Every structure is written in C-alpha cells, then in structure tokens.
Amino acid sequence: MGARPVVVLVGPPASGKTTVMQRLAALLGLDSRDTDHDVEAAAGTTVAAIFAEHGEPEFRARERAAVAAALAGHDGVLALGGGAVLAAETRELLAAYGRDGGAVVFLDVDAEHVAERIAADTTRPLLAGDGLVRWRDLMAARRAWYEEVATLQVATGRPVDAVVAEIVEHLRTAPAREGATTTGTTGSTTTEGSSVSDTEQTPQEQPAERAGAGARRVTVTGDQPYDVVVGSHLLGELPALLGERVTRVLVVHPPTLEASAEAVREDLEAHGYQAIIAQVPDAEEAKSAQVAAFLWQVLGQSDFTRSDAIVSIGGGATTDLAGFVAATWLRGIAVVHLPTTLLAMVDAAVGGKTGINTAEGKNLVGAFHPPAGVLCDLATLESLARFDFVAGLAEVVKTGFIADERILELVEENAAELAAWGTWGPGEGPSDHLRGVVAELVERSVTVKARVVGEDLKESGLREILNYGHTLGHAIELAERYAWRHGAAVSVGMVFVAELARLAGKLDDDVVDRHRSILTSLGLPVTYRGDRWDQLLGAMRRDKKSRGDLLRFVILEGVGRPTRLEGPDPALLQAAYAEISSAAPGARTISL
Ligand SMILES: NC(=O)c1ccc[n+]([C@@H]2O[C@H](COP(=O)([O-])OP(=O)(O)OC[C@H]3O[C@@H](n4cnc5c(N)ncnc54)[C@H](O)[C@@H]3O)[C@@H](O)[C@H]2O)c1
C-alpha cells in the first residue's frame, strides 16, 4: 500500500481542526496537510476568492480532487475543509480508508464554543452575515455526514492537549491500522534478520514475545508480574511495557547517557506519549534526598498523575533513584528500567528494591516497588568501562555459585575475553561469540533473580541467598568509603564465606579454589587488608541485614546449594578472614 494519512480530521468550521492538526503532527513527528490550503495553493488565491469568482460548485469540485489526492499521497495528519463531507465521492473514499484501518476523527463542537471564533473570523465565505446562525444551520445539515465517516468523535470545546491525547489513545488502541500510530521517523526494531517498522504495530498489538534480535523474555512472578527483556536494540519494546494508560513519561538519566535519553524521548513522543527528560548527577551522587526532591518537583510541575510513569536509563544508582521516586510519587507510579550497566541488568533493576543514601549510610531510605518492566539492551554495555563491566561480573559469578553452575562454566570458558571487555580498538567491539556469551550470562542471571524475588519480594527468606558474599562485601565498601566498586567488595566477600564454609566443614576445597580461580581470572580481588578485621567485624554487626547481634552468613554446601550459617564462632570467622588477608596492610587492595 502507498502513502496514506495516519489520521484524517473532519468537522465544521471553527471546530479547531488547524490547531489540533498542528499539535498532533508535532507530537507524533508527522507532516500536516490541509486540503483548503491545497486548493488555495493550486489556485494561487484564497478559498473566499474562489467562492466569490467561481461559486461554491467549482470550489467543491476542486476540493474533491484535493481530498482524493491527499488521501492517496499524504502520510501524516490531514485536515479536510468543513464541507468536504458533502461530496458522496469523498465520503466513499473516507469510508474505504476507515474500513482499511484508517482513523477519521470528527472534531465535534457546540455553538457556544465557536461563537467567539466565528465573530473574529472574516475569511469563511459560508459564515458571512450572521455567522453563528449560519454555523448552526451548516452543522445541523452536516452532522450526520461527519458521524457517518468518523471512526472517532471527539469534543473540542476543551483544552487542546486533552483533545490530542484522546486522538492519540484512539490511534494506539484501534485495531490493526497500518501506518496509523506512529511516525515512521523513529527507526525500527530488528528481529532476527528482518526489520519491523515501529509504524506497523501499535504498542498493544505487539505480541508479548516480540523482541529485538534474538531477545529473550523472563517473567518475574509475584503480586505484580513483569517482564525483563534481554536483547539488543530494544527501544521498540518500551511502549508495550509502559501500557495503555500512561500519558506522560519522565525519562531520568545521568549526564553520560544524554544521547540515549534523547533517543528514548523521541521514540516515546513518536508513540504519542508526552516525554520529559530529567538529568540527574552521575553514580552515587544521584542517590540523595535532594535529587529525589528535584524529581518530585519536576513531576509536580508537569502534572504527573498516578497513571503516568518514569523511565530510568542508567546504572544501578539511576535505577535505584528513579525507582524510589516512582515508589513515592502519589504513593506509587509505574517505572520501567532501562539498565545500562551489567550490575544494573543482573541485579539492581530487577527485584523491586529501590533506595537513596543519607549521611547515615547507603540505601537506608527506600521502598520495595517492582517495576512495570525492564529492558536490558545489551548494546548499551559496549560503551561501559572495563572496570564497571568486570565489577558487574562479580554478581554474575555470585549467581552462578548460588544457583546456576552453567554460569560458572561460561565464565571459565571465556574469562580472558570477558576480563578484557572494552579494551578493543576504535570502531571495534566485542566478537559475536562474546556478545552471545554475555547475552546468556545476563539471561541466566536474570532468570535466577526473577525466580528468587518472585517467591520472596521482601527478603523474608529465600531472597537472602542473593546476599552471598555481601555481608563482608558491604563492610569492605564502608571501610573503603565506597571508593571500591560494589562488585570488587563482593568478590572478596565471596571468597571469605567460601573459606568460612570450608572451615565449618560444609564445603569442599575444590569449590573454594574455584571461587579464587574464577574471580582472579576476571581481575577481581580476592584478598583484603589483614589489619582491618576488627573494623570489618564491627561493621558487619551493625549491618542492617544482620538480625540483632547474631551474625548470619549465606554459605554454600556445594555449587547451587546455599544455606545459612547463624552466629558462627568468632574464632572461626577470624580464621576465615586470615585465609583472605593480604600479607602487608594495603599492599594488595585493588580499588577496582
Ligand atoms: N536495588 C538493588 O537491588 C540493587 C542491587 C545492587 C546494586 N544496587 C545499587 O546499584 C548501584 C551500583 O550500580 P552500578 O554499578 O550500575 O553503578 P552506577 O549507576 O553508579 O554506574 C556506574 C558508572 O557507569 C556509568 N554508566 C552507566 N551506563 C553506562 C554505559 N552504558 N556506558 C558507559 N558508562 C555507563 C555511570 O554513569 C556511572 O558512572 C549502587 O548504588 C547500589 O547500591 C542496587
């Protein structure tokens, strides 16, 4: 099929066709066209002059030709002159267009709302004289034609934004309407060698399984199930995750991801959403009460309601902040995460934990607020610094040890390439093989996390296994005043609990050795300063994850067999620490 309009506006004079046309076209990124202007351009004079010189029948003949040409050749928003529907030929064309999935919107308005506009307008030949009386007559005569051709009737005597929003909703929810919903200017989503234009399907029409190049979908079950989509170039998936009710979207991003945020904003607007961008500080700087308050202010000033949404783009710091703001605005609005670090994909963005830091510590203020969906676009990882990528691998390895040995095998088989992430030359990127490995690692890790948090959102039982290596890890992060990356600290913490389990008689030597060999092969640290035990022990006792004074650790009885060790003998703890202590204080600390 050739070009045809995305939407056609019909209605009486002064119903607001021009304003609605321009606003819709701007919102959807489309061209606009008005058949009255086409007739004027062809004649080189005004409609009023054609009426005066040639009479109405001549104008109607030119109008019929202009409408037929525009219906067959314009691919944006089209507004028809008020009397165009008088022609049976035109009504037939509109009916055929509507039957074919086209959208014809009747902008309905009552006399009360047009009175002022008509009085101020001297360009409409049919309203000369007592304009309002003439307008009532025209409307009475034509209403049935407007209603006959319309696929949607919208009242326009109200703010134009509301009118436009109703039309956009109609475009989104109408049955298959080729070319009817979006702009064609937003690119496409590639699915296994073929290209599916965003213009071809409305968000609601996209089947649940549709995802970009070989993308996989993991469902997190629980009271509010949601999908985590893992793949590349997934932007086309976002509207489906946001759902039908959302009108406004706040896109939150750190400075490094400005271009990505802009691409997301454009895509959202092309799908009919109102999108606003909010840049927040980088990394942990974003997780503060001040930054949260800034975002609440933006939401308030932009009239965000409970049916609007936030989209986060960034690492775990950004997803934690955006999730927290979504959890607290109007007691909870939808959030979709677009994590762009490995850590955020496999951990922070999945599971519904959100939070900010205070002067008293990290993540002390927060809420459980599961997202409406998560898009793990693996292509974004290619700009990630090596150390950030490797730090994320620590959580992947953790997942392997607690629940999925295939993850460990994949890391062992590809350690050198994984550890060299991001060190490729200009214009180069990871090999296809490495991309496949990373995709599988992310998918497997997300699958484990989805299963665990699906059963235990609030960390009352099973979810605790995800803290493997974290008790000492948190204490090291604190001791290092957060100069160490989280993954590096967790890496040391995992070797510590492996040694603890071995000394407690629960874990074989070879599994402990496997911890060291895998983590070391990735360039992750496995030792920490010998002179810091007392400090670390104190921090672990104060950790919010401990219960009262009783220290508890997640340990392994084998790969994939986590259990708890409660209140271990202090001598045992110290002995385990001796196994991971570096000989000279500070000599082997690696600030990854
Ligand atoms: N909610 C949870 O369940 C959970 C779990 C684990 C960690 N977290 C939190 O996650 C945070 C750590 O996450 P993180 O390691 O992703 O840190 P981060 O968000 O600070 O990101 C690390 C750095 O990478 C940059 N970056 C992000 N994406 C990039 C990309 N695609 N290309 C280039 N640079 C990019 C960021 O700008 C930042 O400088 C911590 O605040 C931690 O508390 C939360």
The ligand as an SDF file (V2000), in Angstrom:
LIG
                    3D

 44 48  0  0  0  0  0  0  0  0999 V2000
   18.2360   -2.1660   44.0860 N   0  0  0  0  0  0  0  0  0  0  0  0
   19.0220   -3.2100   44.1400 C   0  0  0  0  0  0  0  0  0  0  0  0
   18.5580   -4.3480   44.3070 O   0  0  0  0  0  0  0  0  0  0  0  0
   20.4840   -3.0260   43.9230 C   0  0  0  0  0  0  0  0  0  0  0  0
   21.3020   -4.1470   43.7710 C   0  0  0  0  0  0  0  0  0  0  0  0
   22.6500   -3.9290   43.5260 C   0  0  0  0  0  0  0  0  0  0  0  0
   23.1630   -2.6530   43.4710 C   0  0  0  0  0  0  0  0  0  0  0  0
   22.3120   -1.5910   43.6480 N   0  0  0  0  0  0  0  0  0  0  0  0
   22.8400   -0.2270   43.5820 C   0  0  0  0  0  0  0  0  0  0  0  0
   23.3790   -0.0410   42.2850 O   0  0  0  0  0  0  0  0  0  0  0  0
   24.3950    0.9620   42.3550 C   0  0  0  0  0  0  0  0  0  0  0  0
   25.6000    0.4850   41.5990 C   0  0  0  0  0  0  0  0  0  0  0  0
   25.2200    0.2410   40.2690 O   0  0  0  0  0  0  0  0  0  0  0  0
   26.2280    0.4490   39.0460 P   0  0  0  0  0  0  0  0  0  0  0  0
   27.4620   -0.2950   39.2850 O   0  0  0  0  0  0  0  0  0  0  0  0
   25.4690    0.1940   37.8160 O   0  0  0  0  0  0  0  0  0  0  0  0
   26.6500    1.9460   39.2500 O   0  0  0  0  0  0  0  0  0  0  0  0
   26.3150    3.3660   38.6030 P   0  0  0  0  0  0  0  0  0  0  0  0
   24.8800    3.5510   38.3620 O   0  0  0  0  0  0  0  0  0  0  0  0
   26.9650    4.3170   39.5090 O   0  0  0  0  0  0  0  0  0  0  0  0
   27.0540    3.2950   37.2000 O   0  0  0  0  0  0  0  0  0  0  0  0
   28.4470    3.1730   37.1500 C   0  0  0  0  0  0  0  0  0  0  0  0
   29.0350    4.1710   36.1440 C   0  0  0  0  0  0  0  0  0  0  0  0
   28.7880    3.7110   34.8380 O   0  0  0  0  0  0  0  0  0  0  0  0
   28.3040    4.7820   34.0400 C   0  0  0  0  0  0  0  0  0  0  0  0
   27.4880    4.1700   33.0030 N   0  0  0  0  0  0  0  0  0  0  0  0
   26.2840    3.6230   33.1440 C   0  0  0  0  0  0  0  0  0  0  0  0
   25.9210    3.0350   31.9980 N   0  0  0  0  0  0  0  0  0  0  0  0
   26.9220    3.2400   31.1220 C   0  0  0  0  0  0  0  0  0  0  0  0
   27.1280    2.8490   29.7750 C   0  0  0  0  0  0  0  0  0  0  0  0
   26.2500    2.0890   29.1200 N   0  0  0  0  0  0  0  0  0  0  0  0
   28.2600    3.2400   29.1680 N   0  0  0  0  0  0  0  0  0  0  0  0
   29.1890    3.9660   29.8350 C   0  0  0  0  0  0  0  0  0  0  0  0
   29.0570    4.3400   31.1200 N   0  0  0  0  0  0  0  0  0  0  0  0
   27.9320    3.9770   31.7510 C   0  0  0  0  0  0  0  0  0  0  0  0
   27.5470    5.6230   35.0090 C   0  0  0  0  0  0  0  0  0  0  0  0
   27.3810    6.9280   34.5230 O   0  0  0  0  0  0  0  0  0  0  0  0
   28.4480    5.5390   36.2320 C   0  0  0  0  0  0  0  0  0  0  0  0
   29.4800    6.4840   36.1500 O   0  0  0  0  0  0  0  0  0  0  0  0
   24.6500    1.2150   43.8110 C   0  0  0  0  0  0  0  0  0  0  0  0
   24.0410    2.4220   44.1900 O   0  0  0  0  0  0  0  0  0  0  0  0
   23.9590    0.0540   44.5140 C   0  0  0  0  0  0  0  0  0  0  0  0
   23.5020    0.3960   45.8040 O   0  0  0  0  0  0  0  0  0  0  0  0
   21.0060   -1.7620   43.8690 C   0  0  0  0  0  0  0  0  0  0  0  0
  1  2  1  0
  2  3  2  0
  2  4  1  0
  4  5  1  0
  4 44  2  0
  5  6  2  0
  6  7  1  0
  7  8  2  0
  8  9  1  0
  8 44  1  0
  9 10  1  0
  9 42  1  0
 10 11  1  0
 11 12  1  0
 11 40  1  0
 12 13  1  0
 13 14  1  0
 14 15  2  0
 14 16  1  0
 14 17  1  0
 17 18  1  0
 18 19  2  0
 18 20  1  0
 18 21  1  0
 21 22  1  0
 22 23  1  0
 23 24  1  0
 23 38  1  0
 24 25  1  0
 25 26  1  0
 25 36  1  0
 26 27  1  0
 26 35  1  0
 27 28  2  0
 28 29  1  0
 29 30  1  0
 29 35  2  0
 30 31  1  0
 30 32  2  0
 32 33  1  0
 33 34  2  0
 34 35  1  0
 36 37  1  0
 36 38  1  0
 38 39  1  0
 40 41  1  0
 40 42  1  0
 42 43  1  0
M  CHG  2   8   1  16  -1
M  END
$$$$
